[in-house]
């Protein structure tokens, strides 16, 4: 149990992603405890990395990937278009601090670039999950992944190279891509680690248009273990032998196979 390798039959489109943005460019009189007099340039997306659940390769999309970068080096239009396409395709998106950072940054840039919203998707925020179900000394991606020996961040981080990237240094852009890619690798590993505990995880089986299987990972290796009672009904309770998560049967709508929901 708890091998946490994604089930191949699960057809729900699950996207892991992480994005990197620029700081605000602004005018101030002092460096500390000061107010901004004028914003010269709002933050924009420099690059993002992503992978689909079930595939091996991590992809990076950055401003220099497009000829448009030579004309408008401070415009993230082409990067944002590609991010929109991926989110529009996804059933579920996974990111660390997705709800307060990645998803909101993405949506803000869609609006800034006069784009309509992508099709609706579900969100799994590994930071919120870590805070909700556990109490660790730190819930940062770095600290959680090091704690569980999932991996660690690259030595060169965003804070060390973002300015060189904005200056157009190709070597620093490569380092930025490596940094962002590694964050996605760590994110996926952390997701598998937390998955069995996420009681409100979107149901990957129904999102795939299927009926039976673990609602967290899609596995059909379910073991019956007792019952769970609601205010009006009693249901069989099952534990997934792949991810370790719990689910229960829900009322069968006349099909030959039972369907399952998370046992919250």
N, C-alpha and C positions, 0 to 999 in steps of 0.2 A: 504493500500500500504506500501511497504518497511518493510514487516515482516522479510524478509531476512532469511528465512529458505529454504535450498536448495530444489529444485524440485526433487522429487523421480524419475520422468520419465527420467531425464537427465542421459544418460548413458556414457557421456564423463568422463574419469577417471581423476579426479582432486586430486592432492596430495599436502597436506600442509606438510612442513618439516622445521626442524631447526637442525643445527649440531653444535657440540662443538669440538674445536681443541686444541691441545697443543701449548704452545709458542715454538719458536725456542730455542734450546739449543746450546749456543755458548760461545766462549772464548773472553773476552775483558780485557783491562787493567784498564778501569775506568767504572763508573756507568752512568755518564752523558756526553752527547755530545761526544760520543766515536765512534770508528769504530770496527766492528767485525773482529777479527783476524782469527777465524776458526769456521765454523759451525759444531757442533758435531752431531746434529740431527735436521732434518727438522720437521716442524709441521706435525701432522697427525691427523686423526679423532678419537677422543676418543669415541664419541657416537653421535647418532642423534635420534630425535623423529619425528613421523609422524602420520598422520591420513588421510584417504580418505574422500572426501566430501560425506556426507550422512551417515557416520558411527559415532557412539557415542564414541568409545574407541580411546584413544591416545596410541600409541605403542612407546617403546624405545628400541633401539638396541645399546648395549655397548660392549666394548672389553671383560669384564668378563663373558659375556653370552656364550662364546665359550671356549672349552678346549684349543684351540690354544693359548689363552692368557697366560696360565701357561708356555708355551714354549717360546713365543715371546711377552713379555708384551709391547714392543714398536713398534709392527707391527700391523697396522690396516687392514690387508688383509681381514679378515672375515667380519668386519664391512663394509668395502668398497664393498665387493661382494654383501652384502644384500642391500646396498644403490643403487648399479648398477641395481639390479633386480627390485627395485621399480621404479626408473626413467625410465627403459626400458618399464615398464608397463603403465606409466602415459601418458595421452594426454596433460595435463597441470600441471605444478608444480607452487606452490605458496610459496614464502618465502619473508622475510623482508630483503632487500638488496641482493636479489637472484643473480642479474646479476653481481655484483662486488665481492660478497663473497661466498655465499653458492654454487651456480652453478659452480663457478670457482674453489673453493676448491675441490668440488666433482670431477670435470673433471681432475684436477691436480693429485688427488689420483688415479683415474682410470689409468692415464698414468703411474704414478709411480709404480703401481702394474701390469703393462704390460697387461692392459685390453683394448679391443676395445671399442669405444663409444657405449652407449646405443642407442636405437632407438630414432629418433628426437622427441622432445616435445616442446610445447609452454610454455612460462614463464609469470607469473604475479608477478611483483615485487612491493609489497605494499609500500616500501620506495620510489621508483621512482614515483609511483602514487601519494603519498602524496606530493612530491616535485613538480610534474608537474601540478596538478590541484588545489593546495591549498597553503596558506602561513601561517604556524603555527610557533610558537616560537621554537619548537623542533619537529623533525620528527622521533625520536627514537620510537621503539616499546613500550617501557615503558611509555613514555610521551603521545603518542597518545592514548594508551589504557586507561590510567588513565583519560585523558581529556574526553573521550567518555564513561567512566564508564564501560568499557569492562572487565577490570581486572587489576591486577598488578603482577609484578614479585615476585617470592618467595624471602623470606628474605635472604636465603643463595644463593649466586650467583656463577657463574663459577669462578670468580676471587678469591673467598675465599677458594675454595676447590680443584682446579685442581691439585695442587701439592700433596695433600693427596691422590687423586685418583691415580696418577702416582705411589705412594708408595704402592698401593694395598689395601687401606682401604675400606672394603665393605660398611660400613656405609656412607662414603663420596660418593661412587659410587651411592648409593641409592638417596642421596640428589641431585647429579648431574642429575640423571634421572628425579626427580621431577621438578627441575629447567627447564630442557629442555622440558619436557611435558607441563609445564605451558606456555612456550613461544609459543608452537603450538596452545594451546587453545586460547591465546590472538591473535595470528596471524589469526586464522580463524574468530574470531569476528571482527577484523579490516578489513579483506577482505570483509565481508558482508557489513560493514559500507561504504567502499569506492566503492564497486562494481558498483552502478548505475552511478557513475561519470567516470568510466574507459572507455573512448570512443574507445580505441584500444584493448579492451578485446578480446581474442580468441573466436571464435564462437563455443560455446559448442554444438549447435545443429548439425552443419555440421560435427564436430568431432565425434559425436555419430552416424553419418550415416543417420540422419534424415533430414527433409526438413523444417518443420514449428516449430515456437517457438521462445521465446526471445533468442537472440544470447548470452546474458550474463548469464542467469540462467536456460534457457530451458522451462520456464513457457509458457503455452498456453493462459494465461489470459492477452491478449493484447487489449488495447483500442485505437481505431483510433482517432488521434488528428491532423488534418490538413495535410499539405503536406510539403515536402522538395524538393527544386530544385537543380539540378546540372547544369553543363554548357549546357547539351543537353536534359535532361529529368526532369520530375516532378514525384515524388513518394509519395504514401501515407506514413504518419508518424504515428508511434504507440508508446505508452508508456506501459511498463510492469506493471501490477497491483501487482506483487509479489515483484520484486526488485526495481522498480521505474525507471529503465533504459529506454533510448530511442532507437528506431530502425526504420528502414524504409523497405518497401517492395523492393525486387529486381526483376528483370525481371523474370517472370514465364517461366520455360522451358517446359510447356505443361502439368504440373500436375494439379490436382484439387485444391490443396492448395497453397497459396503464401508462399514464403520463405523470410527470413528477414536478414538484415545485420545491424551492428551498425550505428547509425545516426551520423557520424563524420562530 
